[in-house]
Amino acid sequence: MSKTAMKNEKDEKTYPEGGYGWLTVIGCFIVTFFVRGTVASLGVLFIAFVEHYGKGSGATSWVPSMYGSLGLALAPVAAASAKRFGHRRVVMTGGILAFTSLMLGSFASNIWQLALTVGTLHGFAAGLSFSPTTSYIGHYFNRRHSIANGIGYTGIGVGSMVLPLIFQSCLDKYGLQGTLWIYAAMSANICISAAILRPVNTNSKSLTYQTPELPNTSLSIDSNCDEHSSHLGLKKNKSNEDNQTAHSRSNKPNQGLGERIRRLFTRLNEFFDCSRLISIRLYDIFLVSFFTTGLGLTISAAHLAPLINEAGISKTNTAILMSMYGIGNVLSGPFWGSVATFSKINIYVFVGCAYIGYGLAVLFTPFLHTFSSAAVFVVSLGFGRGAFAAQNSVCIRRMVGDSLFVTGYGWALTMSGAGQLTGPLMSGYLADYTGTYNYSFYLAGLITIGGGVFFLIGYVVDRRLKKRWRPVDSTCETDIAETVTAL
């Protein structure tokens, strides 16, 4: 049996493709409802924050910016903690922290205290909850991963549909403090999602899937070639190695601190799978694209409600329009998940084109001036966003395989979180400078389109490079045989 076959047999993994896995989808729905549905609904609260604390859009934007960015940027920490302590404990901690942070935020006396509690602490809770729950679907599904993810991510759309109406109704009746109390109690339901998560029962009836082996496109001879060469009688010259060993022993007392630092970085590298992920070229391209699209998307999410209100539409109708945005997102999740599952479409091309289409839609958002035109447009906008929201994790899993999926997905969310930290702040201060949100949406549209174009170009280049260079493993034995023959 060849080494490749032995490796595939070792990496063989089973997936229930249903059963209890559908309860994990419900858990994902609950988390995405409160964590990411809030991001799309913060526009209603954003208006209330500006009026209550009397600060400009730039200063107030720190609240949605910190919440949206930390909810994603902490994904590697949450993923590593889930591997160490278990998904259930990490998500449960996030649910408790979400309740606590919102209760503390209700007593904030200025915008900076609100940014610390509702922005930073609540964002930390979102980061602990989101990544471990959404990635857990991959433990139960492989063939149906796209459609299961699409259903789980409809929580974003339902949250975007329901939460703006709840927020506006509570603001009218109970004020800002009462609204935060009610939302704190609602966020405690994240703990229910944590209780649902449990390890896969490997004894259940399941389908078999083999983790794709990532080819090594390096042109240097690897350890396999060394093993073949040793069997053929080719010996290495160990003089340099002996000299380096003697030199390191002589300088050992002077390298104590350096050796400790090296070991620390080695452990961190192994813990977060940094070197293994960086070696995947398409994944690196996707990270850059994920940063730019995250920057553009968060502008449209955080400041869509202020833009609509700026056009002369009342606060009640603005909340209704934000709810209709959620309707489009709800309809899009299962639809696009089914398209990605049952069609032969390339998932990478699909996601790249979805980014470009959404960016084009954002460019035309400032031209909405009536309730009817805005209603049609925001539903279409929400429907378009659902095309890529649930499929990003499917793309990452195809790129890195199962063994690196959790940490790979976490680092991707970190890059998106970095973009979401910058986007609302840039948009808010630009709105203060220009007196309108129009230029912010022009900028958001162009950035999102650029991210999609960059990913598509990078995917095409990566495919051509893979076709041009053959993997070392498949040519190693042939190269050595030809060398021996020549000798």
SEKOL-183966 format. One record per atom (N, C-alpha, C): residue in one letter; x, y, z. Coordinates in pm, whole numbers, plus 50000, padded with zeros to 5 digits. Layout:
AXYZ/...
//
This chain:
M500854988050000/M500005000050000/M500895012550000/S500595022149915/S501395034349907/S501155043150028/K502085052550048/K501945061550163/K500745070650149/T500435074650024/T499275083150003/T497995075950041/A497895063250002/A496715055550037/A496605053550187/M497775051150252/M497765049550397/M497315062350466/K497735073650414/K497345086350473/K495855088850458/N495315085950338/N493885087750317/N493065078650407/E493565066350425/E492855057150512/E492875062150657/K493985068050696/K494115073350831/K493215085350852/D493075093850747/D492285105950759/D490795103650734/E490435090850709/E489035087950678/E488145091950796/K487045098350765/K486175103350870/K484735100850832/T483875098950933/T482475095850909/T481605107750943/Y480495109050872/Y479555120050890/Y478145114450896/P477375117551002/P476005112551010/P475105117750899/E475375129850847/E474555135950740/E473105137550782/G472865140550910/G471505142450957/G471375138251101/G470195132951137/G469975128351274/G470115139751373/Y470925137651476/Y471125147951578/Y471785160451518/G472415158851402/G473055170251339/G472105181751311/W470825178551288/W469865189251261/W469625197851385/L469835192151505/L469745200251627/L470915209951636/T472085205951587/T473195215451583/T472905226751484/V472145223751379/V471725234351287/V470805244251360/I469915238951446/I469055247851525/I469905256351620/G470915250151681/G471815257951766/G472535268851690/C472955265751567/C473585275951481/C472595287051450/F471335283451426/F470295293351398/F470145303051515/I470135297751637/I469965306251755/I471135316151768/V472345311051750/V473525319651766/V473585330251656/T473365326351531/T473415336151423/T472285346351436/F471155342151493/F470035351551516/F470475362951607/F471105359651719/F471475369951817/F472815376551787/V473765369051732/V475115374551713/V475195382751585/R474905376551470/R475035383651343/R473755390951304/G472595386251352/G471375393751326/G471395407251393/T472105408251504/T472245421151573/T473055430951489/V474075425951419/V474905434851337/V474055441851231/A473155434351169/A472305440251066/A471195448851126/S470945447651257/S469855455251321/S470335466851405/L471645468351419/L472175479051504/L471885492951448/G471475493651321/G471165506751265/G470055513751341/V469045506151386/V467945511951463/V468455517151597/L469295509051665/L469865513551791/L470885524651770/F471525524851654/F472515535251625/F471875549051629/I470685550151572/I469965562951574/I469645566951718/A469235557051799/A468915559851939/A470165563852017/F471305557651988/F472555561252056/F472945575752027/V472815579751900/V473165593451861/V472285603551933/E470985600651940/E470055609952004/E470235610152157/H470495598552217/H470555597752363/H471825604052418/Y472955601652352/Y474235606452405/Y474715619252337/G474075623352228/G474385635952164/G475745636652098/K476275625452054/K477565625051986/K477355623351836/G478405626151758/G478335624851614/G478395610451568/S478265608551437/S478265595051381/S479615588251398/G480705596051392/G482035590151405/G482265584051542/A481975591551649/A482175586451784/A481215575051815/T479965576551772/T478975566151798/T479285553351722/S479975554351610/S480295542451530/S481245532951600/W481865537351708/W482735528251783/W481945516451840/V480665518551871/V479865507751930/V479655496351829/P479045498851711/P478895487851615/P480215482751561/S481215491751554/S482505487651501/S483195477551593/M483215480451723/M483845471251818/M483075458251828/Y481765459151827/Y480955446951837/Y481145438051714/G481025443851596/G481135435851474/G482505430051454/S483555437751488/S484915432851464/S485325422251565/L485045424451694/L485435414651795/L484645401651781/G483415402651732/G482625390651711/G483255381151611/L484105386451525/L484795378251425/L486285376851455/A486915387551505/A488365387351524/A488795377251630/L487935374151724/L488285364651830/L488045350251790/A487685347951664/A487365334451619/A488525324551639/P489795327951608/P490875318251633/P491005314551780/V490845324451869/V490915321552013/V489755312552054/A488565315552001/A487395307352034/A487555293251978/A488085292151856/A488255278851795/A489285270651872/A490415277051908/A491425269851984/A490915266052123/S490155274952185/S489575271952317/S488575260552308/A487805260352197/A486835249552179/A487535236152163/K488675236152093/K489445223652080/K490015219252214/R490345228852299/R490975225652428/R489945222352535/F488875230452546/F487925228952656/F486565223452613/G486325222752481/G485045217852433/G484165229252383/H483415226752277/H482565236952216/H481475241552313/R480895232252387/R479765235652473/R480165245752580/R481315243852644/R481745252952751/R482035266852697/V482675267552582/V483045280552526/V481795288452487/V480855281952419/V479635288952377/V478805292852499/M478755284352601/M478025287652724/M478615300052790/T479935301052792/T480595312852848/T480215325352769/G480145323952636/G479745335252552/G478325339852581/G477405330452603/G476025334152634/G475905341552766/I476625337052867/I476595343852998/I477195357852987/L478285359052912/L478935372152896/L478065381752815/A477305376552719/A476415385152640/A475345391452730/F474755383352816/F473745388552909/F474355399053002/T475525396153058/T476165405153153/T476545418453088/S477115417952968/S477585430152902/S476425439452867/L475305434152821/L474165442552787/L473525448652912/M473495441053022/M472975446653146/M473865458053196/L475175456353187/L476085467153227/L475945479153133/G475755476553004/G475615487452908/G474385495952931/S473355490252989/S472135497953013/S472355509153115/F473425508253194/F473725518653294/F474835528153248/A475245527453121/A476315536053069/A475855550653070/S476725559353118/S476395573653125/S476955581653009/N477845575752928/N478375582652811/N478665572352702/I478995577352584/I479145568652468/I480355559452482/W481375563452556/W482575555252569/W482335543552664/Q481535545552767/Q481145534152852/Q480275524452773/L479425529752687/L478595521152603/L479465513352505/A480495519652450/A481395512752359/A482165501652430/L482475503752560/L483195493652636/L482305481552666/T481045483952698/T480155472952739/T479435466752620/V478555474452556/V477775469252442/V478655466752322/G479735474452307/G480635472452194/G481675461752220/T482545463852322/T483685455152342/T483315442052412/L482705442852531/L482365430652606/L481345422152532/H480335428752475/H479335421252398/H479955415252272/G480895422252212/G481605416752097/G482465404852135/F483065405352254/F483835393952302/F482935381852320/A481725383952373/A480765373052389/A480355367352254/A480165376152156/A479795371552022/A480915363251961/G482165367351984/G483295359851931/G483405345951989/L483115344552119/L483155331452182/L482025322352134/S480925328152091/S479745320252056/S479695316551908/F480085325751820/F479785324151678/F480605313151612/S481925314151617/S482775304851544/S482635290351590/P482655287151721/P482505273151761/P481185266951720/T480095274951721/T478785269351687/T478645267051537/T479005277051457/T478825275851313/T479745265251252/S480965264051304/S481875253951251/S481495239951295/Y480685238751400/Y480325225551451/Y479415217951355/I478735225151266/I477895218351166/I478745209151081/G479985212851054/G480875204550974/G481215191351038/H480945189651168/H481185176951234/H480105166651199/Y478945171451156/Y477815162551130/Y477485161350981/F477955170850900/F477555171050759/F478785172550670/N478755165450557/N479745167450452/N479035169750319/R478315159650272/R477615160950144/R476515171550151/R475885172950266/R474805182650283/R475275195150359/H476565197350360/H477105208350439/H476575221850391/S476505223850260/S476065236850207/S474635239950248/I473735230250232/I472325232950263/I472115233950414/A472855225850494/A472735226850640/A473245240350687/N474345245050631/N474865258250664/N473875269150624/G473255267350505/G472285277350459/G471105278550554/I470645267250606/I469525267650701/I469965273950833/G471135270050882/G471625275751008/G471845290750999/Y472335295250887/Y472625309450870/Y471375317750841/T470235311450823/T469005319450810/T468695326850939/G469355322951048/G469195330551172/G469595345051155/I470565347551067/I470955361451040/I469775369050978/G469125362650881/G467995369150815/G466815370950907/V466495360550986/V465365361651080/V465665372251185/G466915372551234/G467285382851330/G467195396851269/S467635398151145/S467545411051077/S466095414951051/M465215405051041/M463805407751015/M463045411151143/V463365404351252/V462585405651375/V463155416251468/L464485416451485/L465095425051586/L464865440051561/P464915445251437/P464635459651421/P463255463651470/L462235455251445/L460885458351492/L460815457751644/I461495447751703/I461505446651849/I462225458551911/F463365462251855/F464135473451908/F463325486451901/Q462695489151787/Q461955501651772/Q460735502051863/S460055490651877/S458885490151966/S459305492252111/C460415485952153/C460895487652290/C461405501752315/L462035507752215/L462515521552231/L461345531152250/D460255528952178/D459085537652190/D458405536152326/K458425523952383/K457685521352507/K458545522452633/Y459795517452627/Y460595516152748/Y461885524352746/G462195530652634/G463415538452626/G464635529652599/L465805535952594/L467015528652560/L467415518752669/Q467295522652795/Q467705513652903/Q466815501152908/G465515502952898/G464605491552899/G464835482452780/T465175488152666/T465445480152546/T466655471252567/L467705476752627/L468905468652653/L468625457752757/W467765460352855/W467405449952950/W466705438252880/I465755441652796/I465005431152725/I465935423352632/Y466815430352564/Y467715423452473/Y468715414752549/A469115418952668/A470005410752750/A469345397552786/A468075398052823/A467355385752856/A467215376752734/M466985382652619/M466875374852497/M468205368152461/S469315375252481/S470625369952444/S471035358052529/A470415356652646/A470735345152730/A470345331952664/N469525332452558/N469165320352485/N470345314052413/I471455321152403/I472665315252346/I473105303152429/C472825303652558/C473175292352644/C472405279752603/I471205281352548/I470455269752498/I471185263552381/S471705271852294/S472485266852181/S473695259052229/A474345264052334/A475505256952388/A475115243252442/A473945242352506/A473505229652562/A473205219352453/I472855224052333/I472525214852223/I473755207852169/L474895214552170/L476105209052109/L476595196652184/R476895186152110/R477475174152169/R478335167252064/P479315159252105/P480195152552009/P479425142951919/V480005140151801/V479375131251705/V479435116951757/N478325109551742/N478285095351776/N478805087551658/T480045082951667/T480695076251553/T480115062451526/N479315056951619/N478725043751598/N477455044251517/S476945056751487/S475715057851412/S475955055051265/K474855052251194/K474935049651051/K475385062350981/S476395061450899/S476985073550843/S477545070950705/L477875081850641/L478535081450512/L480025083750533/T480835079450439/T482285080450452/T482815091350362/Y483735098950414/Y484345109850338/Y485825109950368/Q486615111950267/Q488055112550286/Q488525126850276/T489285130850377/T489795144450377/T490725146550259/P490495156950177/P491345159150061/P492765161950101/E493685155450033/E495105157450062/E495605169749988/L496245178650061/L496735191050003/L498065188449934/P498125190549803/P499375187549732/P500465197249769/N501675192049772/N502845200349798/N503465204249665/T503355217049631/T503835221649501/T505275226349506/S505955223749616/S507355227849627/S508225219949529/L509235226349476/L510125219949380/L511315213249448/S511415214549583/S512525208349653/S512185194049688/I513225185849712/I513035171749744/I512665170849891/D511575163749925/D511085162950061/D511585150450130/S510965147450246/S511425136150326/S511205122950256/N510165121950171/N509925109550098/N511115106350007/C511625116649941/C512785114749854/C513995110249936/D514105115650060/D515215111550144/D515125096850179/E513895092050204/E513725077950238/E514075069150119/H513625072949999/H513955065149879/H515465064949855/S516085076549876/S517515077249851/S518285068549950/S517785067550076/S518465059150172/S518355044550134/H517215040350078/H517055026550033/H517975023449915/L518275033549835/L519115031349718/L520605032449751/G520915035049877/G522315035449917/G522945049049909/L522105059449890/L522645073049881/L522705078850022/K523875082550069/K524045087250206/K524265102250208/K523795108250317/K523945122650334/K525285125750401/N525765137250373/N526965142050437/N526575149150567/K527005143550681/K526555148550809/K527585157750876/S528585161750804/S529625169950867/S529075183550908/N528275189750821/N527705202750854/N526785201850974/E526025190950981/E525115189051093/E525875187551224/D527005179951221/D527805178051342/D528425191151387/N528885199251290/N529495212151324/N528475221451389/Q527215221551331/Q526175230051387/Q525805225551528/T525785212351551/T525445207251684/T526495211351787/A527765210151749/A528835214151841/A528795229151870/H528515236951768/H528435251451786/H527285255351877/S526135248551861/S524975251651944/S525215247852089/R525965236752112/R526265232752248/R527195242652317/S528155247952241/S529095257452301/S528415270552338/N527355274352265/N526665286952291/N525365285052368/K525165273452427/K523895270352493/K523585279852608/P524525283852694/P524185292952804/P523705306552754/N524205311052637/N523825324152586/N522515324052510/Q521955312252484/Q520735311452403/Q519535307252486/G519565309152618/G518465304952703/G517175312252670/L517235325752668/L516045333652641/L515565331552498/G516505331352404/G516115329352265/G515465315852242/E515975305652310/E515405292352296/E513985291952353/R513755298852464/R512415299252521/R511435306352428/I511885317352370/I511015324652277/I510705316152155/R511735308952106/R511505300351990/R510495289352022/R510615283452140/R509675273052179/R508265278552195/L508155290852248/L506845297052263/L506175298952129/F506945304352034/F506365306451900/F506055293151833/T506865283051859/T506585269751802/T505275264251855/R505055265751985/R503805260852043/R502605268651993/L502745282051983/L501645290051928/L501365286351784/N502415283651707/N502255279651568/N501495266451558/E501835257051645/E501135244251644/E499705245751695/F499505254551792/F498175256251850/F497205262451752/F497675272451674/F496815279551581/F496995275151435/D497855265051410/D498045259551275/D498465270251175/C499315279651217/C499645291051130/C500415286751005/S501515279451023/S502375276050909/S501645267050810/R500825257950860/R500095248950771/R499075256450687/L498435266450746/L497425274150672/L498075283750572/I499165289950611/I499835299450523/I500365292550398/S500685279750408/S501225272550293/S500175269950185/I498895272550213/I497825270350115/I497585283550042/R497995284349918/R497985296849844/R496585302649826/L495615294549788/L494265299549765/L493645304849894/Y493975298650006/Y493465303350134/Y494025317250167/D495295319650136/D495885332750159/D495185343450075/I494875339949951/I494155349349864/I492775352349921/F492115341949972/F490765343750026/F490795352650151/L491845351850231/L491935360250350/L491975375050313/V492745378550211/V492805392450168/V491445397150117/S490805388650039/S489475392049987/S488465393250101/F488585384550200/F487645384750313/F487785397550394/F488995402750404/F489205415450474/F488515426950401/T488725427950271/T488145439150195/T486625438450190/T486095426550168/T484625425250163/T484015427550302/G484715423150408/G484215425950542/G484165440850570/L485135448150520/L485145462650538/L483965469150467/G483675464650345/G482565470450270/G481205466150323/L481075453550362/L479775448450406/L479315454750536/T480235457150628/T479835462550757/T479365477050746/I479835484350646/I479335498050625/I477865497550587/S477535488750493/S476145487750450/S475245482350560/A475775474050649/A474965468450757/A474745478550869/A475805485650909/A475715494651024/A475005507650993/H475115512650869/H474615526050837/H473505525950732/L472915514250707/L471785513950613/L470585521150672/A470275518750800/A469135525550863/A469335540750870/P470495545850911/P470675560550907/P470565566350766/L471015558950665/L470905563750527/L469435564850486/I468645554650520/I467225554950486/I466515566150562/N466845567850689/N466255578550769/N466665592150718/E467885593050666/E468375605750609/E467595609750484/A467035599750413/A466255602650292/A464865607850321/G464495609350451/G463195614850486/G462165604450525/I462565592050536/I461655581350576/I461625580750729/S460435579050787/S460265579350932/S460995567650999/K461175568751131/K461865558351205/K461095545151203/T459765546051213/T458965533751210/T459095526751076/N459005534450968/N459155528450834/N460585523550810/T461555530450871/T462945525850860/T463115512150925/A462485510351043/A462535497351110/A461855486651025/I460765490150960/I460055480650873/I460945476850754/L461615486550697/L462515483650584/L463675474750627/M464225477150744/M465295468450793/M464785454350816/S463525453250857/S462915440050873/S462755433250737/M462405440850636/M462285435250500/M463635430850446/Y464675437750486/Y466035433350452/Y466285419350508/G465805417050630/G465935403850689/G465115393250616/I463955397150562/I463135387650486/I463915382350365/G464565391550294/G465375387350180/G466485377950221/N467075380650338/N468145372050387/N467625358250425/V466415357550483/V465825344650520/V465575336150397/L465005342150293/L464685334750172/L465955330150099/S467015337650113/S468215334750033/S469015322950088/G469015320950222/G469845310550281/G469575296750226/P468355291350243/P468055278050188/P468155277550036/F467775288649969/F467795288649823/F469215287149770/W470105295849814/W471475295249764/W472205282949816/G471835278249936/G472425265849984/G472045254049897/S470785253549851/S470355242749762/S471035243849626/V471195256049577/V471885257949449/V473315252849457/A474015256249568/A475405251949583/A475515236849605/T474455230549663/T474525216249693/T474175207649573/F473115211149501/F472585202249398/F473005206049256/S473675217249239/S474145221049106/S475625218049095/K476155219148974/K477565216548948/K478385229348946/I477845239849003/I478515252749000/I479785252349086/N480815259049039/N482055260149115/N481825269549234/I482045264649356/I481715272349475/I482575284849486/Y483815284449436/Y484685296149444/Y484215307249350/V483855303449228/V483335313149132/V481995318749181/F481195310149241/F479895314149294/F480045325149399/V480945323049495/V481125332749603/V481735345749551/G482715344749461/G483315356849405/G482315365349329/C481475359049248/C480445366449174/C479395372349268/A479085365249377/A478125370449475/A478655383149540/Y479945383549571/Y480545395749626/Y480385407449528/I480675404949402/I480605415649303/I479175420549287/G478205411249282/G476805415149268/G476315423249386/Y476715419349506/Y476295426849624/Y476935440749625/G478195441649585/G478845454749581/G478175464249482/L477735458949367/L477015467249270/L475695472349328/A475025463749404/A473755467949465/A473985478949568/V475065477949646/V475355488049748/V475645501549682/L476255501449565/L476555513949495/L475295522049464/F474175515149438/F472945522149400/F472035525049520/T472435521149640/T471605523349758/T471315538049785/P472265547449769/P471955561549798/P470875567749709/F470465561049602/F469455566749512/F468035563449556/L467865557049673/L466535553649723/L465955565549799/H464785570149756/H464175581949819/H462715579649860/T462105568749819/T460715565849855/T460645552349925/F459565550550003/F459415538150077/F459245526149984/S458495527749876/S458245516449786/S459515512049714/S460285521549663/S461525517749595/S462535511849693/A462585517449813/A463505512149913/A463105498049955/A461795495249961/A461325482050003/A461795471349905/V461625474049775/V462045464249674/V463555462349678/F464255473249698/F465715472549691/F466315465449812/V465805468349932/V466415462250050/V466135447250056/V464975442850004/V464725428449996/V465725421749903/S465965428249789/S466955422949694/S468355423049755/L468655433449833/L469965434549896/L470175423149997/G469145420650079/G469245409650174/G469325396150106/F468595394549995/F468635381949922/F470025379649861/G470645390349814/G471985389149756/G473045386249859/R472915391849979/R473915389450082/R473905374750127/G472725368750130/G472655354750170/G473335345250073/A473665350149953/A474325341549854/A475715337349898/F476385345749977/F477755342350017/F477905340850168/A476945345550248/A477105345250393/A477305331150445/A476505321550394/A476595307750443/A477615299450367/Q478065304150253/Q478955295950170/Q480435298950192/N480745309450270/N482145312350298/N482825300750370/S482135295250470/S482725284150546/S482875271750459/V481955269650364/V482065258350272/V483305259850184/C483565272050139/C484775274850059/C486025271650139/I486075276250263/I487265274150346/I487495259250370/R486425251850392/R486575237550415/R487125230550292/R486685234750174/R487225228950050/R488705232250035/M489115243950080/M490505248150063/M491455240750156/V491085239750284/V492035235150386/V491775220950434/G490605215250407/G490305201850456/G489755202150598/D489355190450646/D488695189450776/D489635192250893/S490875187550883/S491785188750997/S492115203251030/L492065212250932/L492385226350953/L491165235350944/F489985229550934/F488805237650905/F488485247351019/V488485242551143/V488065250951255/V488995262951270/T490315260551273/T491255271651287/T491305280151160/G491185273751043/G491175281350919/G489985290750910/Y488835285850951/Y487625294150953/Y487785305451055/G488425302351167/G488635312551268/G489515323951221/W490625320651152/W491505331251101/W490815339450992/A489975333050911/A489225340550810/A488285350550875/L487605346250982/L486725355451053/L487515366851118/T488755363951159/T489595374551215/T489885385351111/M490195381150989/M490445390850883/M489185399050852/S488035392250849/S486795399550827/S486515408950943/G486835404651066/G486645413351181/G487515425751176/A488745424251124/A489605436051109/A488985446051012/G488375440750905/G487665449650812/G486455456050876/Q485745448450960/Q484545453851024/Q484885463851134/L486105463351185/L486525473751279/L486755486951207/T487295486151087/T487645498251012/T486445504350941/G485565495850887/G484475500650802/G483545510750866/P482885507650979/P481955517351039/P482625530251082/L483865529251133/L484565541451174/L484845550351054/M485325544350946/M485585551950825/M484305558350772/S483235550450771/S481955555550721/S481395566550811/G481505564750943/G480945574551035/G481655588051027/Y482985587851029/Y483715600451021/Y483585606850882/L483455598550778/L483225604050645/L481855610750637/A480855604950704/A479525611050708/A479545624150786/D480315624750894/D480435637350969/D481105648150884/Y482065644350804/Y482815653950723/Y481995659050604/T481275649850538/T480525653650418/T479075657450447/G478565653750565/G477175656850598/G476165647250539/T476605636250479/T475695626450420/T476355612750421/Y475505602150419/Y476015588450414/Y476205583350271/N475885591450172/N475975586850033/N477385582449995/Y478375590650030/Y479755587449992/Y480255574950064/S479735572550183/S480125560350255/S479675547950179/F478485548450119/F477975536850047/F478645535449910/Y479025546449848/Y479815545449726/Y481135538149755/L481765542049866/L483025535849905/L482835521049937/A481765517850010/A481495503850047/A481275495149925/G480535500349827/G480285492649706/G481545489749628/L482395499749612/L483645497849537/L484585488049608/I484655488949741/I485535479849816/I485045465549804/T483735463449814/T483185449849804/T483415444049666/I483215451949563/I483475447349427/I484945443749410/G485825452149463/G487255449349453/G487635436349520/G487025433349636/G487315420749704/G486885408649622/G485715409449559/G485255398449475/G486125396349352/V486515407349287/V487365406349168/V488735400549206/F489285404849318/F490585399849361/F490535384749386/F489465380049450/F489345365749477/F489235357649349/L488445362349253/L488285355049127/L489605354549051/I490315365649044/I491615365848975/I492595356449046/G492615357049179/G493505348249254/G493175333549235/Y491905330249224/Y491505316249202/Y491975311349066/V491825319648963/V492265315748829/V493785313848826/V494525323048888/V495975321948890/V496395309348966/D495735306449077/D496085294649156/D495845281849076/R494785281149001/R494505269248920/R495575267248813/R495975278048749/R496995276948645/R498345272748701/L498695277848819/L499955273948880/L499935259248920/K498805254148967/K498715240049003/K498845231048881/K498325235548768/K498435227648645/K499865227948590/R500575239048614/R501915240548557/R502945232248632/W502835231948767/W503815224748847/W503205211948901/R503895200948880/R503435188148932/R503835186649078/P503025179649160/P503415177249299/P504695169149307/V505465171449415/V506725164349433/V506495149549455/D505435145949533/D505225132049571/D505065122849451/S504425127749345/S504145119249230/S505355117449139/T506385125749156/T507535125249066/T508825121349138/C508735119649269/C509945117349348/C510655104549305/E509905093249298/E510515080549265/E511085080549124/T510375087149032/T510835087648894/T512145095248882/D512235106748954/D513445114848947/D514645107149003/I514465099949112/I515555092549171/I515985081049081/A515005074349020/A515325063148928/A516125068048810/E515755079948757/E516495085348643/E517915089348685/T518075094248809/T519405098048856/T520305085848869/V519775074948925/V520545062648941/V520935056948806/T519995057348710/T520285052348576/T521425060148510/A521395073248529/A522455081648470/A523815078648533/L523815075548663/L525085072248727/L525625058848680/
//
